[in-house]
Every structure is written in C-alpha cells, then in structure tokens.
Amino acid sequence: MMQDTDAWDWQSEYERLAAQDAARRLDPEGLGALATAAYMTGREDDYLSVLARLFDVQEAKQDAHAAARTAFWLGLTLMFRGEPGRSGGWLARAAALAKNLPPGSAVHGYVLVPSAESALGRDDPANAQLLAERILAIGEGSGDADLAAIARHIVGRARLAQGDIASGLADLDRTMIAVSEGRCSPIVTGLIYCSVIDTCQSFRIYQRAREWTTALSGWCGTQPGLVAFTGRCLIHRSEIMVLAGDWSAAEGEADTACKRLLEGPAAHHAGPAFYQRGEVLRLSGRFGEADEAYRAASRHGFDPQPGLALMRLAEGELQSAETAIRRALVAAEKPTERMRLLPAAAKIALAAGDLTDADRYCAELGSLGETHGSDAFTAVSAEVRASLALARGEAETALRECSRAAGVWRRLQAPYRLAMVRLLTARSCAAMGDNETARGEAMAAMDTFRNLGAEPDVSAAEAVLRAHTTRAESPLTSRQVQVLRFIAKGLTNREIAAQLGLSGRTVDRHVSDILTRIDAPTRAAATAWAVIHGVITPTDPE
C-alpha cells in the first residue's frame, strides 16, 4: 500500500491499527497498513506475522498477484535477517504463484530481485546488471514505482562494481530522486536510502554519501515513532561526522546506533555500529575502550578490520597487526572489501620495513583505482604511494603524491585526512632538507590533531617537530618567555596580566608579538613550540 511518508506518525498509526485488528479482524488493505506500521516502528517480528496472515487471506481469495507480492516481501525480509531456510520457502511460493500471472505482471520482476542481489553478493556484477535491467523493464512497463526503483538501484550498484562510475552514479542519483520525492512506499524508500549510502561509502564516494545521509536524516526526522532504518542512519551519520571532524558528535551517534540495533530483531546488525564506535575511540587514542568496541563488533559477526590492526600498530604490537591484516586480506574477495583493507596493510608493511609487501599492496590499490577511481580513493592511493616513495628515499615523488591527496581532502572538507597528509608532507620536506617548511606543515597538522582530540597523532606530529628543530637562541625576550609559560598553562591574557602585575594591553601586545616571532597561528601551536624548544617542560611547576 502506497502511503505519503511526510510527517507520518508511525507509532500512532501502529497503535490505531493494532487496536482495530484486536476489535475486529482487519481486511487485506488494513493488514497491509498494519504490517507497514509494524516494520517502520521496529516490530519486525510483528511485521512478518501480519504478512503471513495477509498471505493466507490473499491465497484464500485466490488473489495470486497480491499473494505473490506478500510472499516476496516475507522472503526478502527473512533473507536480510540471515534466515535462508524460511526465506527460500517464501520466495519459492512467490515464484510458483508468478507462473500463473500474465507476462506483464510486476510480480515477475519482484521474483528476480533475490537473484540479482545474490549475483552482486557473489561478485558477479555483469549478471546482476542483466537481471536488474530485465526487472527495470518490467517495473516501468507495469508502472510499479517500487519495483522500478529497486531495479534501477541494482543496475547502478552493478555498474559501479564493474568500474562504470559515471553511469552507476547516474542510476543511483535517478533512484534517489524518485525515493526522496515520495514516489515509493515507505519500506522501499528506507531500504534504498540505506543501500545507496552503503554503496557510496564502500566505493569512497564521500560527497554522495554525505548528501544522501543528510537526506536520509531529514526523512527519518519527519516521521515520529520511526525506528526502522534509524540505526543504519546513525552509523552513516557517524562516519560522515568523523570525516568532517566532529568526533564528539560521531561518538554519540555510534553509541545510539549500538543501543538501537541491539534492541532490534536481528542483533547481528549491531556489528557495524560497534565497529564505528571503535573507530572513533581509536582515533582519539582511547585504546582500551576501542578494544571493547571492536570485540563487540566481532561478537556480532562483523570483522573489526582494519581498525583493530591499526590500533595494534599504534600500540607497538607490530606482529599482531601484520597477522591480523594478512588474515583479513585472505578472506576479502570483493573489490570494496580489499579497498578498505589495502591502505592499512601497506601502512603496516612499511612500519615493518617490508617494502616488497608494501609495493605489492600499492600496486593492487593502483589497479583497483583504475577501475573504481572515486576522488577519495584516489587520495588514499596517493597517500600510500607517497609513504612508499618516502621509504625508498624518493622525497620529490612523495611530495607530488601528497599534493594530489591534499587537494582532494581540502575539497571534501576532511580535516583529519588533510592533517595526516600534511604530516607526511612534513616528513617529505625534511627528507629534502627543507626543515623550515617541514616544521610549518607539522605545526599545522598538530594544530588540527589537537582540535580534533587525535592524541596519538599529536604525539606523532610533536616527534616530527622535535626531529627537525634545531636548538637555537630563543627569539623571545625573558618577559615573553614568562608570558608563554602562562599561555601554556591555559591562562587568559587577563589572568596573565594579574599574575605579572602588567596591564591587559601590555599582555595583549606580548602575546601578539610572541605568535609573530615564532610563527605560531594559535596559542596551542605556541605551546607546542615552547615544548619543542625547551621553553617549558612537562615537569615545570604549576
């Protein structure tokens, strides 16, 4: 049953229809509406139960078309839940009923959908595309908006998997326009939103992922009582927030997603939420909490790689990191899975001094990039090439690759990724003997890391600064050194003036002059300079 999804109060709708059903058995149309409301409020078991009742009623009325559609949705939902036995039974019923329907019936398209999805799942996108194009022709010929949208989005995903990025994105965009304009039923709308965003994230098409995640959030926000899809929506929002640099909010979204998905009918869906929580915690340096999150992801059937391997590397457990990432690569067959793992594998190999493996991973990234060349994936590949070039002593090549990556991350407004490239740029400049530029790049990276709360990377940036800063006479006066020490303790200009018995205007001038003399853009950068140059030490008294 098609319904307007704008500002729909699903909880009230479910309660109203459930009360009517308890008082007097609902007719088929009412049962369809009750099933939809049950699904949208997160009552998936009730949804399946109501659909089974609806199927019995439709079969008794010998309404083969309606019964086949209902059997399809039962089978598809059970397939997504990981129940192949029950799913196969219902899908077989749908196929048997479809045989007795006219050739132009939309049901003939619906019964092909599981086969198209299975072809994508076993990495056979060419066959998936052929099946989906047949489904699309049936959907458009029968005027079934849901079927046409489902088919077109499978065509788009299949084209992306074959490397036809432009055509694949065009198909996905057309599909998203259809669902965002309310042409599809509520359940199909939510399923396609989540599937398209998942696809964009998998292929590192972050601009589209950000755009459609915002649209999904808006759609969810207009519907009181909506529970379905909101867990996945929160994971996507967290991923986008990490990219955009809002890590506190990203952690909150991931936490809520974990709780919401654990309360759902299929707890294994919570695995990606726990992994995302682990990623935010790892980047922040809270390794103990991240370890718990990664373990929870694993318990719920989601492999916590490459995040766990990268954390082990940061903890100094190189052998553990190498073993974990190699095992994950052995199990990864799909291009999108390998795209997730290879950058981490190359980083770990370089840390181990294994240039042979690092070069092999880099070459595979290059091959994948030729087929699946999204902007972000191009930037990630450039970072890996830069790191490998630097390890080989090819600093000029490293700098060129850093420049390519930095341009993409600036365009995507991804501060953490840009800061990581700037730190790599600093190392490359230092390798060429340009210590002044190296210090500037490292300082800029450190400032971003501090703002984000990326504590492990703050330490890495400080190490680069220390390694490439010569001990020279301080450019500051003794009074300015005093002021800088108070800045490092977090005092405001007014508080410093009170401590030194100076006027506020005098301290303002001192602070401005300090930042100019040491070329520090912020007070935090000035503090870092003070540590590096020995103006203050961790043991200085408060």
C-alpha angles and dihedrals in degrees: 000000000000115000136178106255096198113114092341113170099216097178092055090044092053093048092048095049094041090054091049091048091051092050096044129356110264122240119243094272091050092048090052090052091047091050091052092049090049091052095046092051092051097257095131095158089053089047091056092045093051092046090052089053090047091052091053091051093048093047091049089052088049090237095152095174095054093039092052092052091049091049089050093055091047091051095044094049092049090048090055089049091056097249103130096170098057091035093054091050094055094042090052089053090051091050093048092051092047091060090069095050128092116271093250095056116124089227089074087063096045093055089057094055096084090052092051092048090047090052090055090046093055091047097255100129095159092061090041090055093050091051093045092051089054089050091048092053090052092046094050093042092052094041092238105152094190094053093044091051093047091049097046093050090052089050089052094049091047092051091050090051089054092050098256093130099165096049093041093053090046090056092047092048092052089050093049092050089055094050096040090053091055098249093132134063118266097256094047090047092055095042093052094045090055095042095050093047091048089052094049091049092048092054093041092245090149100167091059092042090053093047096049094041088058089049092049091050090052092049092049091046094058094058117073114212094021112148104154114092093008093102093055089042090057092050091052091047090051092051092051092046091053090053091048093048101249096125099160092057090043091057091050093051091049092049092052091047091054092052095044095048093046088058092053128094094259109047092185087075086072092070096087090047092055090047091053090049088052091052094055091047093047093052089050092052095246092133098165093056091042090054090055091050093050090049090051090051090053092048088055093052101264119124106233094216141160090012096060093048091050090050091051088051091052089050090054095251095130098162092051090050092050093048094048097049093045091051091049092050091052090056095044113093106153118083092236091054092051091045088060094049108036099072090054091045090053092048092051092046091052090050088054091049091243101142092168094062092039090054091049092051091046091052092051090050088053091051092049090046091058089059103031103029106165117162095251094046089050089053093049091049091050090053091053092048090049093052092048092048091050091050088054092050094253097132096162092055089047091054092051091051091047090053091054093049095045091054092056095046091049090052092049091046092234105153099181095050090046091051091052089053091048090053089051088048089053091055091048092050091049090051088057091050095253097129095161093060090040091057092048093051093045092049091051091049092047092051090055092046091052092050091050096044093241094154099174090053092047087060091048091052092048089052091054091049093049092048094053103036118095119215105246138155109293115256088216130091119238090256091051090051088055091050092047091053090055090047088054090055090057099251120154121235090257092052091048090051090053092049094050098035092240132133118263091242091055092052090047089056092047092051093048091048092048092054091048096047095050095035093237116157095200142021088252090056090049089054091052090050090052092053094046093049095045095246087128132012133199088256096057110126118252 
